[in-house]
Amino acid sequence: MDHSQRSAVEISKDENGVTQVLLQSPRGASVRISLHGGQVRSWKTERGEELLFTSSKANLKPPGGVRGGIPICFPQFGKRGSLEKHGFARNRIWMIDENPPPLPSADHSNKAFIDLILKSSDDDLKIWPHSFEFRIRVNLSVDGCLSLTSRIRNVNCKPFSFSFAYHTYFSVSDISEVRVEGLETLDYLDSLFNKERFTEQGDALTFESEVDRVYLGSRDTVAVFDHERKRTFVIRKEGLPDVVVWNPWEKKAKTIADLGDDEYKQMLCVDAAAIEKPIALKPGEEWTGRVELSLVASIQ
């Protein structure tokens, strides 16, 4: 079939009437993006296996955030000041960007991608008085790699700064069978200890209780090993110096309304992020932050 030889981009409406975009690779991998939050909601292998976790209790109706997939945290990560937790970008309805400026070194040959844009609204300016244009390209390669490239431009007449994260919920077989490599010897801020600074001592991060950390100045590649499923997520990032690692564990999970009591066992958030040192943009300046997610079979 000719269709199997090319990438596809399909635009439709979801059950709430929100526009969604389906990207499909020639080999059968797929990515689904909702314009609610500009959020990747699904990333599947060629065999149709879902790689991202979404809570069975997630509220999928705008304007609230959706617990699962890859929420975009901007202009802040966490909660401070009067802004809502993790900022407002993940709650807004984005637009398809019909005329995006070219990405440097972007190769469009047989790739499925979509460009989205979010501009500051009058309501946004009341709570965060800075004009911006936020463009994101979601790209699915022929071999099923998912990449997200964000470009944030200051169209203000004065400087502003922001923090940012791709708050990625990976689907795992059992959190106690997972390890993260690439964070060894790094300093981290521990939210369970009032953001106190510690240094990672282990060769790999494993999980037996709640974890909520921001690892600082990390390498550009981090790996998440899932022993039971014999697969590894590889996270490659540019322009994003930090890595958030979060799992609420049993006690905290029971306090989260849009998360099942036992669902913490099937999820792990590992975010490419810029948190410790906010990104500062002068008028007219633009920042780019990119993450590429790939899956490799492992024998661990």
C-alpha positions in Angstrom: 0.0 0.0 0.0 1.2 3.4 -0.9 -0.1 4.9 2.3 2.4 2.7 4.3 5.3 4.4 2.5 4.7 8.0 3.8 4.1 9.9 6.9 0.6 11.2 7.7 -0.9 14.2 9.5 -4.6 14.0 10.4 -6.6 16.8 12.1 -9.9 16.0 13.8 -11.9 16.9 16.9 -11.9 15.0 20.2 -14.9 14.0 22.4 -14.9 17.6 23.9 -14.8 19.3 20.5 -11.2 20.3 20.8 -8.9 20.0 17.7 -6.4 17.2 17.9 -3.6 16.2 15.5 -2.5 12.6 14.8 1.0 12.1 13.4 1.7 8.7 11.9 5.1 7.3 10.6 5.3 5.0 7.6 6.1 2.1 10.0 3.0 2.6 12.1 4.2 4.6 15.1 1.9 7.5 16.1 1.7 10.6 18.2 -1.5 12.4 19.2 -1.5 16.1 20.2 -4.3 18.1 21.6 -4.6 21.9 21.0 -5.8 22.0 24.7 -2.4 22.8 26.2 -0.5 22.1 23.0 0.0 18.8 24.8 1.2 15.4 23.5 -1.5 13.0 24.8 -0.3 9.7 23.2 2.9 8.3 21.7 2.7 4.7 20.4 5.2 2.3 19.0 4.9 0.6 15.6 3.0 -2.2 17.4 0.5 0.2 18.9 2.0 0.1 22.4 1.4 3.2 24.4 4.5 4.8 25.8 3.1 7.7 27.8 1.0 7.4 31.0 -2.4 9.1 31.4 -4.3 8.7 34.6 -7.7 6.9 34.4 -9.0 9.8 36.5 -7.6 12.6 34.3 -9.9 15.4 33.6 -9.8 15.8 29.8 -12.1 18.8 29.5 -10.6 22.3 29.1 -9.6 24.5 30.8 -8.0 22.3 33.5 -4.6 20.5 33.1 -4.5 16.9 32.0 -2.6 14.5 34.2 -0.6 12.5 31.7 1.2 12.7 28.3 3.5 15.7 28.1 2.1 18.9 29.7 4.0 22.1 28.8 5.0 24.0 32.0 5.4 27.7 31.2 6.0 30.4 32.4 6.8 28.7 35.6 7.3 25.2 37.0 5.8 24.5 40.4 3.8 27.0 42.4 5.0 30.5 43.3 3.3 33.9 43.3 -0.2 34.3 42.0 0.3 32.2 38.8 -1.3 28.8 38.8 0.9 25.8 39.4 3.1 25.0 36.4 1.9 28.1 34.6 -1.0 28.6 32.2 0.3 27.3 28.8 -0.9 23.7 29.5 -4.5 25.0 30.1 -4.9 27.2 27.0 -6.2 26.4 23.6 -3.4 26.7 21.1 -3.6 27.3 17.4 -2.1 25.5 14.4 0.8 27.7 13.2 0.2 28.0 9.4 3.4 30.1 8.7 6.1 29.1 11.2 9.5 30.6 10.7 11.9 27.9 9.5 13.7 25.8 12.1 17.5 25.7 11.6 18.7 22.4 10.1 15.1 21.0 10.0 14.9 18.0 7.7 11.3 17.5 6.5 11.9 14.4 4.4 9.3 11.9 5.3 8.7 13.1 8.8 5.3 13.8 10.3 5.1 17.1 12.2 2.8 19.9 13.3 3.5 23.5 14.3 1.4 25.1 17.0 1.4 28.6 18.5 0.3 30.3 21.7 0.2 34.1 22.0 -0.4 36.0 25.2 -4.1 36.8 25.5 -5.6 39.8 27.4 -6.5 37.5 30.3 -2.9 36.1 30.4 -1.5 39.7 30.4 -3.5 40.4 33.5 -1.8 37.6 35.5 1.6 37.7 33.7 2.2 41.1 32.1 4.6 40.0 29.4 3.8 39.6 25.6 5.2 36.5 24.1 4.8 34.1 21.1 5.3 30.5 22.0 5.8 28.1 19.1 6.2 24.4 19.4 6.9 21.8 16.7 6.0 18.2 17.5 7.8 15.8 15.2 7.6 12.0 14.7 10.5 10.5 12.8 10.3 7.5 10.5 11.7 5.3 13.2 9.2 6.5 15.8 11.3 9.1 17.7 9.3 11.9 19.2 10.8 15.4 19.4 9.4 18.7 20.7 11.1 22.0 19.8 9.8 25.0 21.7 10.6 28.6 20.7 9.6 31.4 23.0 10.0 35.0 21.7 9.8 38.2 23.8 7.5 40.6 21.8 7.4 42.8 24.9 9.0 46.2 25.2 10.7 45.1 28.4 12.7 42.0 29.5 11.1 39.0 31.1 12.2 35.6 32.5 10.5 32.3 32.9 11.0 28.7 33.9 10.0 25.7 31.7 9.5 22.0 31.6 8.3 19.2 29.3 6.5 17.4 32.2 6.8 13.9 30.6 4.8 11.0 32.1 6.4 7.8 31.0 4.4 4.6 31.2 6.4 2.0 33.1 5.7 -1.6 34.1 6.4 -1.2 37.8 8.1 1.8 39.3 10.1 -0.4 41.7 11.7 -2.1 38.6 12.8 1.1 37.0 16.1 3.0 37.2 17.3 6.3 35.8 20.9 6.8 34.6 22.7 10.0 33.6 22.1 11.8 36.9 25.0 10.4 38.9 27.2 13.0 40.8 24.8 15.8 40.1 23.5 18.3 42.6 19.7 18.3 43.0 17.0 20.4 44.8 14.8 18.1 46.9 11.2 19.4 47.2 10.6 16.9 50.0 13.2 18.8 52.0 12.1 22.4 51.3 14.2 22.5 48.1 17.4 21.8 50.0 20.5 21.0 47.8 22.0 17.5 47.8 24.4 15.6 45.7 23.4 12.3 44.0 25.5 9.5 45.4 24.2 6.5 43.5 25.3 5.1 40.1 21.6 5.0 39.1 18.4 6.4 40.6 15.9 3.7 41.8 12.6 4.1 43.5 11.2 2.8 46.8 9.5 5.9 48.1 8.3 9.4 47.0 10.8 11.3 44.8 10.4 15.0 43.8 13.8 16.4 42.7 15.3 18.9 40.2 18.7 17.7 39.0 20.9 20.7 38.0 23.1 21.1 35.0 22.6 17.6 33.8 24.2 15.9 30.8 22.3 16.2 27.5 21.2 12.5 27.6 19.3 10.7 30.4 18.0 7.1 30.2 15.1 5.4 31.9 15.5 1.6 32.1 12.3 -0.5 32.5 13.6 -4.0 33.5 10.3 -5.8 33.2 9.5 -4.6 29.7 13.1 -4.8 28.6 13.1 -1.4 27.1 14.8 1.9 27.7 13.6 5.5 27.1 16.4 7.8 26.0 15.9 11.5 26.6 18.1 13.9 24.6 17.8 17.6 25.3 19.1 21.0 24.1 18.7 24.3 25.9 17.3 22.6 29.0 20.0 22.2 31.7 17.8 20.6 34.4 16.0 17.3 34.9 12.9 16.9 37.1 12.2 13.4 38.5 8.9 12.8 40.2 6.8 9.9 41.5 4.3 10.6 44.2 4.3 7.1 45.7 1.5 5.6 47.7 0.7 8.2 50.4 0.8 11.3 48.1 -1.0 9.5 45.3 -4.1 9.1 47.5 -4.2 12.9 48.0 -4.2 13.6 44.2 -7.8 13.8 42.9 -7.0 13.0 39.3 -4.7 10.1 40.0 -5.8 6.6 40.9 -4.5 5.3 44.3 -2.2 2.7 42.7 -1.4 4.4 39.5 1.9 5.7 40.8 3.3 2.2 40.1 2.8 2.6 36.3 4.2 6.1 35.9 7.4 8.1 36.2 7.9 11.8 35.3 11.3 12.7 33.9 11.3 16.2 32.6 13.8 18.1 30.4 13.6 21.5 32.1 15.0 24.9 32.8 14.2 25.7 36.5 17.1 26.7 38.7 18.2 29.6 36.5 15.2 31.2 34.7 15.5 31.9 31.0 15.9 35.7 30.6 14.8 37.3 27.3 15.4 40.9 26.2 12.8 42.5 23.8 12.9 40.7 20.5 15.0 37.8 21.8 14.0 34.1 21.3 14.8 31.0 23.3 14.8 27.5 21.9 14.5 24.3 24.0 14.3 20.9 22.5 13.8 17.3 23.7 14.0 14.1 21.7 12.5 10.9 23.1 13.4 7.5 21.7 12.8 3.9 22.7 15.4 1.2 22.5 15.2 -2.5 23.4 17.4 -3.4 26.4 18.7 -6.6 27.8 18.8 -5.3 31.4 
